[in-house]
Amino acid sequence: MSVILDVKHLSKSFGENPVLKDIDFTVSKGEVISIIGASGSGKSTLLRCINLLETPSAGEILYHGENILSRNVKAPRYRSHVGMVFQSFNLFNNMSVLKNCTVGQRTVLGKSREEATANAVKYLEKVGMAPYVNAKPKQLSGGQKQRVAIARALAMEPEILLFDEPTSALDPEMVGEVLAVMKKLADDGMTMIVVTHEMAFAKDVSTRVIYMNDGVICEEGTPDDVFVNPQKEETKAFLARFRDKG
């Protein structure tokens, strides 16, 4: 598998507070990597560094061998290749569903209105939201908003999709519809990094699981490695609270 992203010795501090400490991992084409861990372990900060929403304090992030932290990398163009879906949707409330999914294509990728619209409709159909093209976000449920957010990210035709706790802001009955879309993307071969507390998704859909604790990668491996045969005491303690949920 070809390596798309290579994170090397990545660190991030906020003031005197180190949040990420010497993170190393690679992402290869077609992988679905779930990042699990307690709140405050650095998971979301890691994603935000990968997407240049935070500037790392040290280290490198190589995208096809190019260090994206160098001065000549244009963040919006890079983000069109490495898209992100947020827990709070981040839709433009004053725009229709369709316009939410075309504005980035037109401003960043320079697509025509016709091309951007056709592309947006294609991905809205993929996530089951094509009937809502003229709706505004306030008219949608949380699950519908998140599916639109996924379609918006897909419309940029990224090489990798980052998901930052994509179900944590949803009512329980809406979680399933979003996870189903994500599972279909995984089945279709989309390269994904997913920060999640949905352990069943991490166990059943991931090709690799990373457990973070206190700003470091404590353990990583296949879902079986991490969930069935964890090596570190910290991993065992974290997973123990999910055992009874089956």
C-alpha positions as CSV (number, residue, x, y, z in Angstrom):
1,M,0.0,0.0,0.0
2,S,1.3,3.4,-0.8
3,V,1.8,5.8,2.1
4,I,-0.2,9.0,1.8
5,L,0.6,10.7,5.1
6,D,3.7,10.2,7.3
7,V,3.5,11.9,10.7
8,K,7.0,12.2,12.3
9,H,7.9,13.3,15.9
10,L,4.8,15.5,16.0
11,S,4.4,17.6,19.2
12,K,2.0,20.3,20.1
13,S,1.9,22.5,23.3
14,F,-0.6,25.2,24.3
15,G,1.6,27.5,26.4
16,E,3.3,25.3,29.0
17,N,0.8,22.5,28.4
18,P,2.1,19.7,26.1
19,V,-0.9,18.1,24.4
20,L,0.9,15.9,21.8
21,K,4.3,14.3,22.5
22,D,6.4,12.8,19.8
23,I,3.7,11.3,17.7
24,D,4.7,8.9,14.8
25,F,2.4,7.1,12.5
26,T,1.7,6.6,8.8
27,V,-1.5,6.4,6.8
28,S,-1.6,4.2,3.7
29,K,-4.1,4.3,0.9
30,G,-7.4,2.5,1.8
31,E,-6.7,2.3,5.5
32,V,-9.4,3.1,8.0
33,I,-7.7,4.2,11.2
34,S,-9.7,4.7,14.4
35,I,-8.2,6.7,17.1
36,I,-9.6,6.0,20.6
37,G,-8.8,7.3,24.1
38,A,-10.2,9.3,27.0
39,S,-11.1,12.9,26.6
40,G,-8.0,15.1,26.8
41,S,-5.7,12.5,25.4
42,G,-4.9,14.6,22.4
43,K,-7.0,12.8,19.7
44,S,-8.8,15.9,18.3
45,T,-5.7,18.0,18.5
46,L,-3.8,15.5,16.4
47,L,-6.5,15.7,13.7
48,R,-6.5,19.5,13.8
49,C,-2.7,19.5,13.3
50,I,-3.0,17.1,10.4
51,N,-5.5,19.4,8.8
52,L,-3.5,22.5,9.6
53,L,-6.2,24.0,11.9
54,E,-3.5,23.9,14.6
55,T,0.2,24.5,14.0
56,P,2.4,21.8,15.5
57,S,5.1,22.9,17.9
58,A,7.6,20.4,16.4
59,G,7.8,17.6,14.0
60,E,6.8,17.0,10.4
61,I,3.6,16.0,8.5
62,L,4.6,14.6,5.1
63,Y,1.8,14.4,2.4
64,H,3.2,12.2,-0.4
65,G,6.7,13.1,0.9
66,E,6.2,16.9,1.0
67,N,6.3,18.5,4.4
68,I,3.0,20.4,4.6
69,L,4.3,22.5,7.5
70,S,6.7,24.3,5.1
71,R,5.9,27.9,4.3
72,N,5.0,27.4,0.6
73,V,2.1,25.0,1.2
74,K,-1.3,26.6,0.7
75,A,-3.6,25.3,3.4
76,P,-6.9,25.5,1.5
77,R,-5.5,23.5,-1.4
78,Y,-4.0,20.9,1.0
79,R,-7.3,20.6,2.9
80,S,-9.1,19.8,-0.4
81,H,-7.0,16.6,-0.5
82,V,-7.3,15.9,3.3
83,G,-10.9,16.8,4.2
84,M,-12.4,17.0,7.6
85,V,-15.8,16.3,9.2
86,F,-16.4,18.0,12.5
87,Q,-18.5,16.9,15.5
88,S,-20.5,20.2,15.3
89,F,-21.1,19.9,11.5
90,N,-19.7,23.5,10.7
91,L,-22.3,24.0,8.0
92,F,-23.1,27.5,6.7
93,N,-26.5,28.2,8.3
94,N,-27.4,30.9,5.7
95,M,-26.8,28.6,2.7
96,S,-28.9,25.8,1.3
97,V,-27.7,22.2,1.5
98,L,-26.7,22.4,-2.1
99,K,-24.7,25.6,-1.7
100,N,-22.9,24.2,1.3
101,C,-21.7,21.5,-0.9
102,T,-20.7,23.7,-3.9
103,V,-19.0,26.7,-2.3
104,G,-15.7,25.0,-1.5
105,Q,-15.5,23.4,-5.0
106,R,-16.0,26.8,-6.7
107,T,-13.7,28.9,-4.4
108,V,-10.9,26.4,-3.8
109,L,-11.0,24.1,-6.8
110,G,-12.2,26.7,-9.3
111,K,-15.1,24.5,-10.7
112,S,-17.9,25.9,-12.7
113,R,-21.4,26.2,-11.1
114,E,-22.6,23.4,-13.3
115,E,-19.7,21.1,-12.5
116,A,-19.8,21.8,-8.8
117,T,-23.6,21.3,-8.7
118,A,-23.4,17.9,-10.5
119,N,-20.7,16.8,-8.2
120,A,-22.5,18.0,-5.0
121,V,-25.7,16.2,-6.1
122,K,-23.7,13.0,-6.7
123,Y,-22.4,12.9,-3.1
124,L,-25.6,14.1,-1.6
125,E,-27.2,11.1,-3.2
126,K,-24.5,8.9,-1.8
127,V,-25.3,9.9,1.7
128,G,-29.1,9.9,1.2
129,M,-29.6,13.7,1.3
130,A,-30.4,14.5,-2.3
131,P,-34.1,15.3,-1.5
132,Y,-32.9,18.1,0.8
133,V,-30.9,20.2,-1.7
134,N,-32.9,23.3,-1.1
135,A,-33.2,23.0,2.7
136,K,-31.3,25.2,5.2
137,P,-29.4,23.5,8.0
138,K,-31.9,24.7,10.6
139,Q,-34.5,22.5,8.9
140,L,-32.5,19.3,9.3
141,S,-31.9,16.9,12.2
142,G,-28.4,16.4,13.6
143,G,-27.9,13.2,11.7
144,Q,-29.0,14.9,8.4
145,K,-26.7,17.8,9.1
146,Q,-23.8,15.4,9.6
147,R,-24.6,13.5,6.4
148,V,-24.6,16.8,4.5
149,A,-21.2,17.7,6.1
150,I,-19.8,14.3,4.9
151,A,-21.2,15.0,1.4
152,R,-19.6,18.5,1.4
153,A,-16.2,16.9,2.3
154,L,-16.6,14.2,-0.3
155,A,-17.5,16.8,-3.0
156,M,-13.9,18.1,-2.7
157,E,-12.9,14.6,-3.7
158,P,-10.2,14.3,-1.0
159,E,-7.7,11.5,-0.8
160,I,-8.2,11.2,3.0
161,L,-11.2,12.1,5.2
162,L,-10.6,13.0,8.8
163,F,-13.6,12.5,11.2
164,D,-13.5,14.3,14.6
165,E,-16.0,12.5,16.9
166,P,-18.6,12.7,14.1
167,T,-21.4,11.2,16.2
168,S,-20.8,12.8,19.6
169,A,-23.2,15.7,19.1
170,L,-26.0,13.5,17.8
171,D,-29.0,12.0,19.6
172,P,-28.6,8.3,20.1
173,E,-31.2,7.4,17.4
174,M,-29.3,9.4,14.8
175,V,-25.9,7.8,15.4
176,G,-26.6,4.8,13.3
177,E,-27.4,6.7,10.1
178,V,-24.1,8.5,10.2
179,L,-22.1,5.3,11.1
180,A,-23.8,3.5,8.2
181,V,-22.6,6.2,5.8
182,M,-19.1,6.0,7.2
183,K,-19.1,2.2,6.9
184,K,-20.2,2.4,3.3
185,L,-17.3,4.8,2.6
186,A,-14.9,2.4,4.2
187,D,-16.3,-0.5,2.1
188,D,-15.8,1.7,-1.0
189,G,-12.1,2.0,-0.1
190,M,-12.0,5.6,1.3
191,T,-8.9,6.3,3.3
192,M,-10.2,7.6,6.7
193,I,-8.9,8.6,10.1
194,V,-11.7,8.6,12.7
195,V,-11.5,9.9,16.2
196,T,-14.4,8.1,17.9
197,H,-15.8,6.8,21.1
198,E,-18.0,4.3,19.0
199,M,-16.1,1.2,20.0
200,A,-18.2,-1.2,17.8
201,F,-17.3,0.9,14.7
202,A,-13.6,1.0,15.7
203,K,-13.6,-2.8,16.2
204,D,-15.7,-3.8,13.2
205,V,-14.8,-1.3,10.4
206,S,-11.2,-0.2,11.1
207,T,-8.1,-1.8,9.6
208,R,-6.0,-0.3,12.4
209,V,-6.7,1.1,15.8
210,I,-4.6,3.7,17.7
211,Y,-5.1,4.1,21.4
212,M,-3.9,7.5,22.7
213,N,-3.2,8.3,26.3
214,D,-1.8,11.5,27.8
215,G,-0.6,12.9,24.4
216,V,1.2,9.8,23.2
217,I,0.3,6.8,21.1
218,C,0.1,4.2,23.8
219,E,-0.8,1.2,21.6
220,E,-1.7,0.5,18.0
221,G,-2.5,-2.5,15.9
222,T,-5.3,-4.4,14.2
223,P,-8.7,-4.3,15.9
224,D,-8.0,-7.8,17.3
225,D,-4.6,-6.7,18.6
226,V,-6.0,-3.7,20.5
227,F,-9.5,-5.0,21.5
228,V,-8.9,-8.7,22.0
229,N,-5.2,-8.8,23.1
230,P,-4.1,-5.4,24.4
231,Q,-0.6,-5.3,25.7
232,K,-0.5,-2.1,27.9
233,E,-2.2,-1.8,31.2
234,E,-3.5,1.7,30.2
235,T,-5.2,0.1,27.2
236,K,-6.8,-2.7,29.3
237,A,-8.1,-0.2,31.8
238,F,-9.6,2.1,29.1
239,L,-11.3,-0.8,27.3
240,A,-12.6,-2.4,30.5
241,R,-15.3,0.3,30.9
242,F,-16.6,-0.7,27.4
243,R,-16.6,-4.5,27.9
244,D,-20.1,-4.6,29.5
245,K,-21.6,-2.6,26.7
246,G,-20.9,-5.5,24.3
